Amino acid sequence: MIRELRQEAELRAACGDDDLVMWTAQGLSGGARAWALGEAVVAGSREVSRRDRLAVWGDASSAVGLVRHALAELGPRFRPFGELELMREVTAKLDDVQESGRFSWMSLPAYGGDPVAGVGWLADADAEVSALLARDAPESYAVPGAPGVRRWAGLREGGVLAAVAADAWSAPTVGLLAGVATRASFRGRGLAERVCRWVSAQLVAAHGRAALMVDDDNAAALAVYERIGYRRRPVMAAHVGRNS
């Protein structure tokens, strides 16, 4: 029988504290909902990293029924996503749910690196950050002022904002690193890695762990995150309908 999980502690126990599920659930606040069936769990939140997302976890046979139930409750705008092999099985059994794309979810359970100098949270710098992103990272999901984008960290070289990253859409027990960008003229100096290390340490300290999403073809970013200590999981996102 499908049961709704109304407390974060219930959700944590049901999914084994899986970081992708706990992040998507956003503390079960703001209208977020979650359900369990057998050895499977789904959790959905609106406008988390600019999508209405439905995290899928656990046994595929139970997950199929949960995804169907959650979409009926939450609406077809929600996009199921989870580990690649699980989502392959789920989408194969749901005719109206189609693959949207594949990427990697990376998580950092602890930060053990050395302190990073020269990086800090930025104040009154939204215009500078916006200009850097528009010019050098126009596809960034995180932008100043967007709902859920909490704060920006940066590093300056010669007074110029050279690299940035955001604390965005963080959940109570999972901080999310997003909006990583380097000014084109400063690339190749390891500045983005320094900012990512600093923000990762801050997120782990505040939330207990950190996570991020990255395109699988971004080899340079993957290498940076793996050096910091992030662990990679291939994931698949899906959508309802053939033309979404």
Secondary structure as GFF3:
##gff-version 3
##sequence-region A 1 244
A	DSSP	beta_strand	3	4	.	.	.	ID=ss1
A	DSSP	alpha_helix	8	15	.	.	.	ID=ss2
A	DSSP	alpha_helix	19	25	.	.	.	ID=ss3
A	DSSP	three_ten_helix	26	28	.	.	.	ID=ss4
A	DSSP	beta_strand	33	37	.	.	.	ID=ss5
A	DSSP	beta_strand	40	48	.	.	.	ID=ss6
A	DSSP	beta_strand	51	58	.	.	.	ID=ss7
A	DSSP	alpha_helix	60	74	.	.	.	ID=ss8
A	DSSP	beta_strand	79	83	.	.	.	ID=ss9
A	DSSP	alpha_helix	84	93	.	.	.	ID=ss10
A	DSSP	beta_strand	97	108	.	.	.	ID=ss11
A	DSSP	beta_strand	119	121	.	.	.	ID=ss12
A	DSSP	alpha_helix	126	136	.	.	.	ID=ss13
A	DSSP	beta_strand	149	157	.	.	.	ID=ss14
A	DSSP	beta_strand	160	168	.	.	.	ID=ss15
A	DSSP	beta_strand	175	182	.	.	.	ID=ss16
A	DSSP	three_ten_helix	184	186	.	.	.	ID=ss17
A	DSSP	alpha_helix	191	207	.	.	.	ID=ss18
A	DSSP	beta_strand	210	214	.	.	.	ID=ss19
A	DSSP	alpha_helix	219	228	.	.	.	ID=ss20
A	DSSP	beta_strand	231	240	.	.	.	ID=ss21
###
